[in-house]
Amino acid sequence: MATEAKPEVQTRSGRKPEGLDRQEVRAEARWVRISPRKARLVAEHIRGRTVPEARTVLAFTQRAAARELEKVLKSAVSNAEANHGLIGDELLVSAAYVDEGPTIKRWRARARGRVARIRKRTCHITVRLAPVEQSGRARPKRPQGKPKGEAEAAPVEKPRSRTAAAVKPETQTEEKPKRARTPRRKKTEESES
């Protein structure tokens, strides 16, 4: 039985790089004029999803970062189809991360001759795609109920603490109920004179 020989991938130093056992396609957008903190919120939504799922999620996400991530995802799919001969809909977003880029600093005039710094943050968005069968990272399903074989634990009763209100010493006498207070009468002109 003949086996297909995989081409040996090496770096300039001649060593085989780690983690290249599976085929992975990457696309990156650099110096995107959006805060990395805001872009990371959207990147978390597509991580681990298939490409059609990720496209749908991004299409219905109403954040500006979703448009930028959509462009990077489209570029990664194009790279996979053109350079590696993969089918775009059979890919999985194996990684989607946002790194911080350089911050552009500007100044704004404030009261009494002061200035305030304006930070225009940028980011680098990277999306990695891998074939679904190779990635092996299917989204973990949430457990529907309690695991089998685990018995229900009986509720544990807490010991009651003995406070002064709970314990009534016999030497203590009961107090008489206080009588209801009558409202004060308002002073009128007749009563003053």
TIVO-2410 file (N, C-alpha, C; in nm, 3 decimals):
# residues 193
REC num residu      c1      c2      c3 atome chaine
REC   1      M   0.085  -0.117   0.000     N      A
REC   1      M   0.000   0.000   0.000    CA      A
REC   1      M   0.090   0.123   0.000     C      A
REC   2      A   0.071   0.209  -0.096     N      A
REC   2      A   0.154   0.329  -0.109    CA      A
REC   2      A   0.095   0.442  -0.027     C      A
REC   3      T   0.180   0.509   0.047     N      A
REC   3      T   0.136   0.624   0.126    CA      A
REC   3      T   0.190   0.751   0.062     C      A
REC   4      E   0.110   0.856   0.073     N      A
REC   4      E   0.152   0.983   0.015    CA      A
REC   4      E   0.256   1.047   0.106     C      A
REC   5      A   0.363   1.093   0.047     N      A
REC   5      A   0.469   1.157   0.124    CA      A
REC   5      A   0.433   1.305   0.142     C      A
REC   6      K   0.440   1.349   0.267     N      A
REC   6      K   0.413   1.489   0.295    CA      A
REC   6      K   0.541   1.569   0.271     C      A
REC   7      P   0.530   1.685   0.208     N      A
REC   7      P   0.651   1.764   0.187    CA      A
REC   7      P   0.705   1.814   0.321     C      A
REC   8      E   0.836   1.806   0.338     N      A
REC   8      E   0.900   1.847   0.462    CA      A
REC   8      E   0.906   2.000   0.466     C      A
REC   9      V   0.850   2.058   0.571     N      A
REC   9      V   0.851   2.203   0.585    CA      A
REC   9      V   0.965   2.240   0.678     C      A
REC  10      Q   1.049   2.333   0.632     N      A
REC  10      Q   1.163   2.375   0.713    CA      A
REC  10      Q   1.173   2.526   0.710     C      A
REC  11      T   1.239   2.580   0.811     N      A
REC  11      T   1.264   2.723   0.817    CA      A
REC  11      T   1.402   2.752   0.759     C      A
REC  12      R   1.442   2.877   0.760     N      A
REC  12      R   1.573   2.915   0.706    CA      A
REC  12      R   1.686   2.848   0.781     C      A
REC  13      S   1.667   2.826   0.911     N      A
REC  13      S   1.773   2.764   0.991    CA      A
REC  13      S   1.781   2.613   0.967     C      A
REC  14      G   1.685   2.556   0.895     N      A
REC  14      G   1.689   2.414   0.864    CA      A
REC  14      G   1.608   2.329   0.959     C      A
REC  15      R   1.554   2.388   1.068     N      A
REC  15      R   1.476   2.311   1.164    CA      A
REC  15      R   1.329   2.309   1.123     C      A
REC  16      K   1.262   2.202   1.159     N      A
REC  16      K   1.120   2.192   1.132    CA      A
REC  16      K   1.045   2.271   1.238     C      A
REC  17      P   0.959   2.367   1.199     N      A
REC  17      P   0.887   2.446   1.299    CA      A
REC  17      P   0.784   2.361   1.373     C      A
REC  18      E   0.759   2.397   1.498     N      A
REC  18      E   0.661   2.323   1.579    CA      A
REC  18      E   0.519   2.364   1.542     C      A
REC  19      G   0.426   2.271   1.551     N      A
REC  19      G   0.285   2.301   1.531    CA      A
REC  19      G   0.242   2.310   1.386     C      A
REC  20      L   0.328   2.266   1.291     N      A
REC  20      L   0.288   2.272   1.151    CA      A
REC  20      L   0.241   2.136   1.101     C      A
REC  21      D   0.199   2.049   1.189     N      A
REC  21      D   0.151   1.918   1.148    CA      A
REC  21      D   0.017   1.930   1.076     C      A
REC  22      R  -0.060   2.030   1.110     N      A
REC  22      R  -0.189   2.049   1.043    CA      A
REC  22      R  -0.183   2.176   0.959     C      A
REC  23      Q  -0.265   2.178   0.856     N      A
REC  23      Q  -0.267   2.291   0.765    CA      A
REC  23      Q  -0.350   2.404   0.824     C      A
REC  24      E  -0.293   2.521   0.832     N      A
REC  24      E  -0.361   2.635   0.889    CA      A
REC  24      E  -0.339   2.756   0.799     C      A
REC  25      V  -0.445   2.832   0.776     N      A
REC  25      V  -0.438   2.949   0.690    CA      A
REC  25      V  -0.460   3.072   0.776     C      A
REC  26      R  -0.388   3.180   0.744     N      A
REC  26      R  -0.392   3.298   0.828    CA      A
REC  26      R  -0.413   3.424   0.746     C      A
REC  27      A  -0.484   3.519   0.803     N      A
REC  27      A  -0.497   3.652   0.744    CA      A
REC  27      A  -0.487   3.754   0.856     C      A
REC  28      E  -0.426   3.868   0.827     N      A
REC  28      E  -0.401   3.967   0.931    CA      A
REC  28      E  -0.430   4.106   0.876     C      A
REC  29      A  -0.496   4.187   0.956     N      A
REC  29      A  -0.516   4.329   0.923    CA      A
REC  29      A  -0.438   4.409   1.025     C      A
REC  30      R  -0.347   4.491   0.980     N      A
REC  30      R  -0.263   4.565   1.072    CA      A
REC  30      R  -0.302   4.712   1.075     C      A
REC  31      W  -0.278   4.775   1.187     N      A
REC  31      W  -0.304   4.917   1.210    CA      A
REC  31      W  -0.448   4.956   1.185     C      A
REC  32      V  -0.539   4.873   1.231     N      A
REC  32      V  -0.682   4.901   1.218    CA      A
REC  32      V  -0.718   5.007   1.322     C      A
REC  33      R  -0.786   5.113   1.280     N      A
REC  33      R  -0.814   5.227   1.369    CA      A
REC  33      R  -0.936   5.200   1.455     C      A
REC  34      I  -0.923   5.104   1.545     N      A
REC  34      I  -1.029   5.073   1.641    CA      A
REC  34      I  -0.960   5.024   1.768     C      A
REC  35      S  -1.023   5.046   1.881     N      A
REC  35      S  -0.964   5.006   2.008    CA      A
REC  35      S  -0.956   4.853   2.016     C      A
REC  36      P  -0.841   4.798   2.059     N      A
REC  36      P  -0.831   4.652   2.067    CA      A
REC  36      P  -0.928   4.591   2.166     C      A
REC  37      R  -0.961   4.665   2.271     N      A
REC  37      R  -1.056   4.614   2.370    CA      A
REC  37      R  -1.194   4.592   2.308     C      A
REC  38      K  -1.234   4.684   2.222     N      A
REC  38      K  -1.365   4.672   2.156    CA      A
REC  38      K  -1.364   4.561   2.050     C      A
REC  39      A  -1.251   4.546   1.981     N      A
REC  39      A  -1.242   4.443   1.877    CA      A
REC  39      A  -1.237   4.303   1.938     C      A
REC  40      R  -1.177   4.290   2.057     N      A
REC  40      R  -1.170   4.158   2.121    CA      A
REC  40      R  -1.307   4.104   2.158     C      A
REC  41      L  -1.399   4.194   2.191     N      A
REC  41      L  -1.535   4.150   2.224    CA      A
REC  41      L  -1.600   4.078   2.107     C      A
REC  42      V  -1.574   4.126   1.985     N      A
REC  42      V  -1.633   4.064   1.866    CA      A
REC  42      V  -1.555   3.938   1.829     C      A
REC  43      A  -1.423   3.940   1.846     N      A
REC  43      A  -1.340   3.825   1.808    CA      A
REC  43      A  -1.377   3.702   1.890     C      A
REC  44      E  -1.420   3.722   2.015     N      A
REC  44      E  -1.459   3.609   2.099    CA      A
REC  44      E  -1.581   3.536   2.044     C      A
REC  45      H  -1.665   3.608   1.972     N      A
REC  45      H  -1.788   3.547   1.919    CA      A
REC  45      H  -1.763   3.448   1.807     C      A
REC  46      I  -1.655   3.467   1.729     N      A
REC  46      I  -1.635   3.380   1.613    CA      A
REC  46      I  -1.532   3.271   1.638     C      A
REC  47      R  -1.458   3.279   1.747     N      A
REC  47      R  -1.355   3.181   1.776    CA      A
REC  47      R  -1.416   3.042   1.795     C      A
REC  48      G  -1.366   2.943   1.720     N      A
REC  48      G  -1.414   2.805   1.734    CA      A
REC  48      G  -1.535   2.772   1.647     C      A
REC  49      R  -1.583   2.866   1.570     N      A
REC  49      R  -1.701   2.841   1.485    CA      A
REC  49      R  -1.657   2.809   1.342     C      A
REC  50      T  -1.748   2.748   1.265     N      A
REC  50      T  -1.721   2.725   1.124    CA      A
REC  50      T  -1.733   2.858   1.050     C      A
REC  51      V  -1.680   2.864   0.930     N      A
REC  51      V  -1.680   2.990   0.853    CA      A
REC  51      V  -1.822   3.039   0.823     C      A
REC  52      P  -1.916   2.953   0.778     N      A
REC  52      P  -2.052   3.004   0.755    CA      A
REC  52      P  -2.117   3.058   0.883     C      A
REC  53      E  -2.093   2.989   0.995     N      A
REC  53      E  -2.147   3.035   1.123    CA      A
REC  53      E  -2.088   3.171   1.161     C      A
REC  54      A  -1.955   3.184   1.145     N      A
REC  54      A  -1.886   3.308   1.181    CA      A
REC  54      A  -1.934   3.424   1.094     C      A
REC  55      R  -1.957   3.397   0.966     N      A
REC  55      R  -2.008   3.503   0.876    CA      A
REC  55      R  -2.146   3.550   0.922     C      A
REC  56      T  -2.229   3.457   0.960     N      A
REC  56      T  -2.364   3.492   1.007    CA      A
REC  56      T  -2.358   3.574   1.135     C      A
REC  57      V  -2.273   3.531   1.228     N      A
REC  57      V  -2.259   3.604   1.355    CA      A
REC  57      V  -2.212   3.746   1.329     C      A
REC  58      L  -2.113   3.763   1.242     N      A
REC  58      L  -2.059   3.896   1.214    CA      A
REC  58      L  -2.159   3.983   1.139     C      A
REC  59      A  -2.240   3.921   1.053     N      A
REC  59      A  -2.339   3.999   0.977    CA      A
REC  59      A  -2.444   4.060   1.069     C      A
REC  60      F  -2.476   3.990   1.178     N      A
REC  60      F  -2.580   4.039   1.268    CA      A
REC  60      F  -2.525   4.108   1.393     C      A
REC  61      T  -2.394   4.125   1.402     N      A
REC  61      T  -2.334   4.198   1.513    CA      A
REC  61      T  -2.330   4.345   1.476     C      A
REC  62      Q  -2.379   4.430   1.565     N      A
REC  62      Q  -2.394   4.571   1.532    CA      A
REC  62      Q  -2.276   4.656   1.580     C      A
REC  63      R  -2.161   4.600   1.592     N      A
REC  63      R  -2.043   4.677   1.634    CA      A
REC  63      R  -1.956   4.706   1.512     C      A
REC  64      A  -1.884   4.817   1.519     N      A
REC  64      A  -1.798   4.857   1.408    CA      A
REC  64      A  -1.686   4.756   1.387     C      A
REC  65      A  -1.640   4.692   1.493     N      A
REC  65      A  -1.533   4.594   1.483    CA      A
REC  65      A  -1.577   4.471   1.402     C      A
REC  66      A  -1.706   4.445   1.397     N      A
REC  66      A  -1.756   4.330   1.322    CA      A
REC  66      A  -1.728   4.346   1.173     C      A
REC  67      R  -1.736   4.469   1.122     N      A
REC  67      R  -1.707   4.493   0.980    CA      A
REC  67      R  -1.560   4.463   0.950     C      A
REC  68      E  -1.471   4.505   1.041     N      A
REC  68      E  -1.328   4.482   1.022    CA      A
REC  68      E  -1.295   4.333   1.031     C      A
REC  69      L  -1.354   4.264   1.127     N      A
REC  69      L  -1.330   4.120   1.140    CA      A
REC  69      L  -1.387   4.044   1.021     C      A
REC  70      E  -1.496   4.094   0.966     N      A
REC  70      E  -1.556   4.031   0.848    CA      A
REC  70      E  -1.461   4.039   0.729     C      A
REC  71      K  -1.394   4.152   0.714     N      A
REC  71      K  -1.296   4.170   0.605    CA      A
REC  71      K  -1.179   4.073   0.621     C      A
REC  72      V  -1.131   4.059   0.745     N      A
REC  72      V  -1.017   3.969   0.770    CA      A
REC  72      V  -1.059   3.824   0.748     C      A
REC  73      L  -1.178   3.787   0.790     N      A
REC  73      L  -1.228   3.651   0.768    CA      A
REC  73      L  -1.241   3.622   0.619     C      A
REC  74      K  -1.293   3.718   0.544     N      A
REC  74      K  -1.308   3.702   0.398    CA      A
REC  74      K  -1.171   3.684   0.332     C      A
REC  75      S  -1.073   3.760   0.380     N      A
REC  75      S  -0.937   3.749   0.327    CA      A
REC  75      S  -0.875   3.614   0.358     C      A
REC  76      A  -0.897   3.563   0.480     N      A
REC  76      A  -0.843   3.432   0.518    CA      A
REC  76      A  -0.905   3.321   0.434     C      A
REC  77      V  -1.036   3.331   0.409     N      A
REC  77      V  -1.103   3.230   0.325    CA      A
REC  77      V  -1.049   3.236   0.183     C      A
REC  78      S  -1.027   3.356   0.131     N      A
REC  78      S  -0.971   3.372  -0.003    CA      A
REC  78      S  -0.831   3.314  -0.011     C      A
REC  79      N  -0.751   3.337   0.093     N      A
REC  79      N  -0.616   3.279   0.097    CA      A
REC  79      N  -0.622   3.127   0.094     C      A
REC  80      A  -0.715   3.069   0.170     N      A
REC  80      A  -0.728   2.923   0.176    CA      A
REC  80      A  -0.769   2.865   0.042     C      A
REC  81      E  -0.861   2.932  -0.025     N      A
REC  81      E  -0.910   2.881  -0.154    CA      A
REC  81      E  -0.806   2.899  -0.264     C      A
REC  82      A  -0.739   3.014  -0.269     N      A
REC  82      A  -0.647   3.043  -0.378    CA      A
REC  82      A  -0.510   2.975  -0.358     C      A
REC  83      N  -0.458   2.977  -0.238     N      A
REC  83      N  -0.322   2.928  -0.215    CA      A
REC  83      N  -0.314   2.782  -0.175     C      A
REC  84      H  -0.416   2.730  -0.108     N      A
REC  84      H  -0.410   2.593  -0.057    CA      A
REC  84      H  -0.514   2.500  -0.116     C      A
REC  85      G  -0.602   2.550  -0.201     N      A
REC  85      G  -0.703   2.465  -0.265    CA      A
REC  85      G  -0.807   2.411  -0.171     C      A
REC  86      L  -0.833   2.480  -0.061     N      A
REC  86      L  -0.934   2.434   0.035    CA      A
REC  86      L  -1.070   2.494   0.000     C      A
REC  87      I  -1.174   2.432   0.052     N      A
REC  87      I  -1.311   2.483   0.033    CA      A
REC  87      I  -1.344   2.572   0.152     C      A
REC  88      G  -1.385   2.693   0.124     N      A
REC  88      G  -1.406   2.793   0.228    CA      A
REC  88      G  -1.509   2.757   0.333     C      A
REC  89      D  -1.619   2.691   0.290     N      A
REC  89      D  -1.726   2.658   0.385    CA      A
REC  89      D  -1.692   2.539   0.474     C      A
REC  90      E  -1.584   2.469   0.445     N      A
REC  90      E  -1.545   2.354   0.525    CA      A
REC  90      E  -1.430   2.387   0.620     C      A
REC  91      L  -1.416   2.515   0.651     N      A
REC  91      L  -1.309   2.559   0.740    CA      A
REC  91      L  -1.365   2.602   0.875     C      A
REC  92      L  -1.279   2.601   0.974     N      A
REC  92      L  -1.314   2.636   1.111    CA      A
REC  92      L  -1.223   2.751   1.156     C      A
REC  93      V  -1.277   2.846   1.228     N      A
REC  93      V  -1.195   2.955   1.281    CA      A
REC  93      V  -1.121   2.898   1.402     C      A
REC  94      S  -0.997   2.856   1.381     N      A
REC  94      S  -0.922   2.793   1.490    CA      A
REC  94      S  -0.871   2.897   1.588     C      A
REC  95      A  -0.845   3.020   1.541     N      A
REC  95      A  -0.799   3.126   1.630    CA      A
REC  95      A  -0.840   3.260   1.571     C      A
REC  96      A  -0.883   3.349   1.658     N      A
REC  96      A  -0.913   3.487   1.620    CA      A
REC  96      A  -0.870   3.573   1.737     C      A
REC  97      Y  -0.767   3.652   1.717     N      A
REC  97      Y  -0.718   3.734   1.827    CA      A
REC  97      Y  -0.684   3.874   1.779     C      A
REC  98      V  -0.681   3.966   1.875     N      A
REC  98      V  -0.658   4.107   1.848    CA      A
REC  98      V  -0.543   4.153   1.935     C      A
REC  99      D  -0.437   4.201   1.869     N      A
REC  99      D  -0.321   4.253   1.940    CA      A
REC  99      D  -0.324   4.405   1.936     C      A
REC 100      E  -0.258   4.464   2.034     N      A
REC 100      E  -0.254   4.609   2.043    CA      A
REC 100      E  -0.154   4.664   1.942     C      A
REC 101      G  -0.193   4.772   1.873     N      A
REC 101      G  -0.103   4.840   1.779    CA      A
REC 101      G  -0.053   4.969   1.842     C      A
REC 102      P   0.014   5.051   1.763     N      A
REC 102      P   0.063   5.179   1.817    CA      A
REC 102      P  -0.053   5.273   1.849     C      A
REC 103      T  -0.035   5.355   1.950     N      A
REC 103      T  -0.137   5.452   1.990    CA      A
REC 103      T  -0.099   5.589   1.937     C      A
REC 104      I  -0.190   5.651   1.864     N      A
REC 104      I  -0.167   5.785   1.813    CA      A
REC 104      I  -0.211   5.883   1.921     C      A
REC 105      K  -0.124   5.978   1.956     N      A
REC 105      K  -0.155   6.071   2.064    CA      A
REC 105      K  -0.188   6.208   2.007     C      A
REC 106      R  -0.298   6.262   2.054     N      A
REC 106      R  -0.341   6.396   2.013    CA      A
REC 106      R  -0.372   6.476   2.139     C      A
REC 107      W  -0.384   6.609   2.126     N      A
REC 107      W  -0.409   6.697   2.240    CA      A
REC 107      W  -0.535   6.776   2.218     C      A
REC 108      R  -0.607   6.802   2.324     N      A
REC 108      R  -0.730   6.881   2.317    CA      A
REC 108      R  -0.721   6.990   2.424     C      A
REC 109      A  -0.755   7.112   2.384     N      A
REC 109      A  -0.749   7.224   2.476    CA      A
REC 109      A  -0.861   7.214   2.579     C      A
REC 110      R  -0.827   7.242   2.704     N      A
REC 110      R  -0.924   7.239   2.812    CA      A
REC 110      R  -0.925   7.375   2.883     C      A
REC 111      A  -1.005   7.385   2.986     N      A
REC 111      A  -1.022   7.512   3.056    CA      A
REC 111      A  -0.894   7.554   3.127     C      A
REC 112      R  -0.876   7.684   3.146     N      A
REC 112      R  -0.767   7.747   3.219    CA      A
REC 112      R  -0.630   7.707   3.166     C      A
REC 113      G  -0.620   7.698   3.034     N      A
REC 113      G  -0.490   7.674   2.971    CA      A
REC 113      G  -0.436   7.533   2.982     C      A
REC 114      R  -0.518   7.440   3.023     N      A
REC 114      R  -0.472   7.302   3.035    CA      A
REC 114      R  -0.498   7.226   2.906     C      A
REC 115      V  -0.439   7.105   2.897     N      A
REC 115      V  -0.464   7.020   2.780    CA      A
REC 115      V  -0.502   6.881   2.829     C      A
REC 116      A  -0.574   6.809   2.748     N      A
REC 116      A  -0.609   6.671   2.777    CA      A
REC 116      A  -0.557   6.584   2.663     C      A
REC 117      R  -0.501   6.469   2.698     N      A
REC 117      R  -0.447   6.379   2.597    CA      A
REC 117      R  -0.560   6.294   2.538     C      A
REC 118      I  -0.560   6.283   2.408     N      A
REC 118      I  -0.654   6.194   2.337    CA      A
REC 118      I  -0.571   6.079   2.282     C      A
REC 119      R  -0.610   5.956   2.316     N      A
REC 119      R  -0.538   5.839   2.267    CA      A
REC 119      R  -0.621   5.772   2.159     C      A
REC 120      K  -0.570   5.773   2.038     N      A
REC 120      K  -0.638   5.706   1.926    CA      A
REC 120      K  -0.572   5.571   1.909     C      A
REC 121      R  -0.635   5.469   1.964     N      A
REC 121      R  -0.574   5.337   1.968    CA      A
REC 121      R  -0.593   5.262   1.837     C      A
REC 122      T  -0.495   5.178   1.804     N      A
REC 122      T  -0.502   5.093   1.686    CA      A
REC 122      T  -0.481   4.948   1.729     C      A
REC 123      C  -0.512   4.855   1.638     N      A
REC 123      C  -0.495   4.713   1.671    CA      A
REC 123      C  -0.459   4.634   1.547     C      A
REC 124      H  -0.408   4.515   1.569     N      A
REC 124      H  -0.378   4.419   1.463    CA      A
REC 124      H  -0.470   4.299   1.483     C      A
REC 125      I  -0.553   4.270   1.382     N      A
REC 125      I  -0.650   4.161   1.391    CA      A
REC 125      I  -0.597   4.042   1.311     C      A
REC 126      T  -0.595   3.924   1.374     N      A
REC 126      T  -0.547   3.802   1.308    CA      A
REC 126      T  -0.655   3.695   1.317     C      A
REC 127      V  -0.681   3.628   1.204     N      A
REC 127      V  -0.777   3.517   1.199    CA      A
REC 127      V  -0.705   3.398   1.139     C      A
REC 128      R  -0.712   3.284   1.207     N      A
REC 128      R  -0.652   3.159   1.158    CA      A
REC 128      R  -0.765   3.060   1.128     C      A
REC 129      L  -0.755   2.995   1.013     N      A
REC 129      L  -0.854   2.895   0.972    CA      A
REC 129      L  -0.787   2.760   0.957     C      A
REC 130      A  -0.859   2.654   0.989     N      A
REC 130      A  -0.810   2.517   0.973    CA      A
REC 130      A  -0.926   2.432   0.922     C      A
REC 131      P  -0.895   2.328   0.846     N      A
REC 131      P  -1.002   2.238   0.803    CA      A
REC 131      P  -1.072   2.176   0.923     C      A
REC 132      V  -1.201   2.152   0.911     N      A
REC 132      V  -1.282   2.105   1.024    CA      A
REC 132      V  -1.234   1.971   1.075     C      A
REC 133      E  -1.203   1.875   0.988     N      A
REC 133      E  -1.165   1.743   1.033    CA      A
REC 133      E  -1.027   1.741   1.096     C      A
REC 134      Q  -0.937   1.833   1.059     N      A
REC 134      Q  -0.803   1.835   1.114    CA      A
REC 134      Q  -0.796   1.908   1.247     C      A
REC 135      S  -0.881   2.004   1.265     N      A
REC 135      S  -0.866   2.089   1.384    CA      A
REC 135      S  -0.891   2.011   1.512     C      A
REC 136      G  -0.989   1.922   1.512     N      A
REC 136      G  -1.016   1.842   1.631    CA      A
REC 136      G  -1.071   1.924   1.747     C      A
REC 137      R  -1.097   2.050   1.723     N      A
REC 137      R  -1.146   2.138   1.829    CA      A
REC 137      R  -1.292   2.170   1.806     C      A
REC 138      A  -1.376   2.074   1.821     N      A
REC 138      A  -1.519   2.101   1.809    CA      A
REC 138      A  -1.564   2.174   1.935     C      A
REC 139      R  -1.660   2.260   1.920     N      A
REC 139      R  -1.708   2.336   2.036    CA      A
REC 139      R  -1.763   2.240   2.140     C      A
REC 140      P  -1.718   2.252   2.262     N      A
REC 140      P  -1.769   2.162   2.366    CA      A
REC 140      P  -1.916   2.189   2.393     C      A
REC 141      K  -1.992   2.081   2.404     N      A
REC 141      K  -2.135   2.097   2.432    CA      A
REC 141      K  -2.154   2.115   2.581     C      A
REC 142      R  -2.246   2.199   2.615     N      A
REC 142      R  -2.275   2.223   2.757    CA      A
REC 142      R  -2.354   2.106   2.811     C      A
REC 143      P  -2.327   2.065   2.933     N      A
REC 143      P  -2.401   1.953   2.990    CA      A
REC 143      P  -2.548   1.990   3.007     C      A
REC 144      Q  -2.635   1.898   2.965     N      A
REC 144      Q  -2.779   1.922   2.971    CA      A
REC 144      Q  -2.834   1.904   3.111     C      A
REC 145      G  -2.784   1.809   3.183     N      A
REC 145      G  -2.836   1.781   3.317    CA      A
REC 145      G  -2.722   1.739   3.407     C      A
REC 146      K  -2.757   1.667   3.511     N      A
REC 146      K  -2.654   1.619   3.604    CA      A
REC 146      K  -2.587   1.496   3.544     C      A
REC 147      P  -2.456   1.483   3.566     N      A
REC 147      P  -2.387   1.365   3.515    CA      A
REC 147      P  -2.439   1.238   3.580     C      A
REC 148      K  -2.435   1.129   3.503     N      A
REC 148      K  -2.483   1.001   3.554    CA      A
REC 148      K  -2.388   0.950   3.661     C      A
REC 149      G  -2.445   0.879   3.756     N      A
REC 149      G  -2.363   0.819   3.861    CA      A
REC 149      G  -2.337   0.914   3.977     C      A
REC 150      E  -2.377   1.037   3.963     N      A
REC 150      E  -2.354   1.131   4.072    CA      A
REC 150      E  -2.481   1.140   4.155     C      A
REC 151      A  -2.473   1.099   4.277     N      A
REC 151      A  -2.591   1.098   4.364    CA      A
REC 151      A  -2.619   1.238   4.414     C      A
REC 152      E  -2.746   1.264   4.436     N      A
REC 152      E  -2.783   1.394   4.489    CA      A
REC 152      E  -2.744   1.401   4.636     C      A
REC 153      A  -2.680   1.507   4.672     N      A
REC 153      A  -2.638   1.524   4.810    CA      A
REC 153      A  -2.755   1.578   4.891     C      A
REC 154      A  -2.769   1.526   5.012     N      A
REC 154      A  -2.876   1.572   5.100    CA      A
REC 154      A  -2.840   1.712   5.150     C      A
REC 155      P  -2.941   1.800   5.164     N      A
REC 155      P  -2.910   1.934   5.212    CA      A
REC 155      P  -2.856   1.929   5.354     C      A
REC 156      V  -2.754   2.009   5.377     N      A
REC 156      V  -2.690   2.012   5.508    CA      A
REC 156      V  -2.753   2.124   5.590     C      A
REC 157      E  -2.798   2.089   5.710     N      A
REC 157      E  -2.857   2.191   5.796    CA      A
REC 157      E  -2.747   2.261   5.873     C      A
REC 158      K  -2.757   2.393   5.879     N      A
REC 158      K  -2.659   2.471   5.952    CA      A
REC 158      K  -2.699   2.473   6.099     C      A
REC 159      P  -2.604   2.460   6.189     N      A
REC 159      P  -2.638   2.468   6.332    CA      A
REC 159      P  -2.680   2.610   6.366     C      A
REC 160      R  -2.784   2.620   6.443     N      A
REC 160      R  -2.834   2.751   6.482    CA      A
REC 160      R  -2.748   2.808   6.593     C      A
REC 161      S  -2.719   2.934   6.580     N      A
REC 161      S  -2.640   2.996   6.685    CA      A
REC 161      S  -2.732   3.045   6.796     C      A
REC 162      R  -2.685   3.040   6.916     N      A
REC 162      R  -2.766   3.082   7.030    CA      A
REC 162      R  -2.739   3.229   7.056     C      A
REC 163      T  -2.836   3.310   7.028     N      A
REC 163      T  -2.822   3.453   7.051    CA      A
REC 163      T  -2.903   3.491   7.174     C      A
REC 164      A  -2.888   3.616   7.213     N      A
REC 164      A  -2.960   3.664   7.331    CA      A
REC 164      A  -3.110   3.665   7.309     C      A
REC 165      A  -3.151   3.683   7.184     N      A
REC 165      A  -3.295   3.686   7.155    CA      A
REC 165      A  -3.354   3.545   7.163     C      A
REC 166      A  -3.274   3.445   7.125     N      A
REC 166      A  -3.325   3.308   7.125    CA      A
REC 166      A  -3.332   3.250   7.265     C      A
REC 167      V  -3.238   3.287   7.351     N      A
REC 167      V  -3.234   3.233   7.487    CA      A
REC 167      V  -3.292   3.337   7.581     C      A
REC 168      K  -3.394   3.298   7.659     N      A
REC 168      K  -3.458   3.388   7.754    CA      A
REC 168      K  -3.423   3.343   7.894     C      A
REC 169      P  -3.340   3.417   7.962     N      A
REC 169      P  -3.312   3.376   8.100    CA      A
REC 169      P  -3.435   3.395   8.188     C      A
REC 170      E  -3.447   3.311   8.289     N      A
REC 170      E  -3.565   3.316   8.375    CA      A
REC 170      E  -3.564   3.439   8.465     C      A
REC 171      T  -3.448   3.498   8.489     N      A
REC 171      T  -3.441   3.614   8.578    CA      A
REC 171      T  -3.489   3.741   8.511     C      A
REC 172      Q  -3.497   3.739   8.380     N      A
REC 172      Q  -3.537   3.861   8.309    CA      A
REC 172      Q  -3.689   3.881   8.322     C      A
REC 173      T  -3.729   4.003   8.360     N      A
REC 173      T  -3.872   4.033   8.374    CA      A
REC 173      T  -3.924   4.090   8.244     C      A
REC 174      E  -4.050   4.066   8.220     N      A
REC 174      E  -4.109   4.119   8.097    CA      A
REC 174      E  -4.140   4.266   8.116     C      A
REC 175      E  -4.116   4.342   8.012     N      A
REC 175      E  -4.142   4.486   8.017    CA      A
REC 175      E  -4.288   4.514   7.985     C      A
REC 176      K  -4.336   4.624   8.042     N      A
REC 176      K  -4.473   4.664   8.014    CA      A
REC 176      K  -4.478   4.726   7.874     C      A
REC 177      P  -4.587   4.706   7.806     N      A
REC 177      P  -4.596   4.767   7.673    CA      A
REC 177      P  -4.604   4.919   7.687     C      A
REC 178      K  -4.538   4.988   7.595     N      A
REC 178      K  -4.540   5.134   7.598    CA      A
REC 178      K  -4.673   5.182   7.546     C      A
REC 179      R  -4.723   5.291   7.609     N      A
REC 179      R  -4.851   5.340   7.563    CA      A
REC 179      R  -4.833   5.424   7.438     C      A
REC 180      A  -4.938   5.430   7.362     N      A
REC 180      A  -4.933   5.503   7.235    CA      A
REC 180      A  -4.917   5.651   7.262     C      A
REC 181      R  -4.838   5.714   7.184     N      A
REC 181      R  -4.809   5.855   7.200    CA      A
REC 181      R  -4.916   5.938   7.131     C      A
REC 182      T  -4.965   6.040   7.199     N      A
REC 182      T  -5.067   6.126   7.140    CA      A
REC 182      T  -4.997   6.238   7.064     C      A
REC 183      P  -5.053   6.278   6.954     N      A
REC 183      P  -4.988   6.384   6.875    CA      A
REC 183      P  -4.995   6.517   6.949     C      A
REC 184      R  -4.895   6.600   6.928     N      A
REC 184      R  -4.892   6.732   6.990    CA      A
REC 184      R  -4.996   6.822   6.927     C      A
REC 185      R  -5.046   6.910   7.010     N      A
REC 185      R  -5.143   7.006   6.958    CA      A
REC 185      R  -5.069   7.125   6.901     C      A
REC 186      K  -5.120   7.172   6.789     N      A
REC 186      K  -5.059   7.290   6.728    CA      A
REC 186      K  -5.100   7.415   6.805     C      A
REC 187      K  -5.006   7.505   6.813     N      A
REC 187      K  -5.036   7.632   6.879    CA      A
REC 187      K  -5.119   7.718   6.786     C      A
REC 188      T  -5.222   7.773   6.840     N      A
REC 188      T  -5.304   7.865   6.762    CA      A
REC 188      T  -5.300   8.001   6.827     C      A
REC 189      E  -5.350   8.098   6.758     N      A
REC 189      E  -5.348   8.235   6.810    CA      A
REC 189      E  -5.432   8.248   6.936     C      A
REC 190      E  -5.539   8.177   6.946     N      A
REC 190      E  -5.625   8.186   7.063    CA      A
REC 190      E  -5.559   8.132   7.188     C      A
REC 191      S  -5.484   8.024   7.174     N      A
REC 191      S  -5.424   7.963   7.291    CA      A
REC 191      S  -5.304   8.044   7.342     C      A
REC 192      E  -5.241   8.124   7.254     N      A
REC 192      E  -5.127   8.206   7.295    CA      A
REC 192      E  -5.171   8.325   7.381     C      A
REC 193      S  -5.286   8.380   7.354     N      A
REC 193      S  -5.329   8.499   7.426    CA      A
REC 193      S  -5.408   8.471   7.549     C      A
***
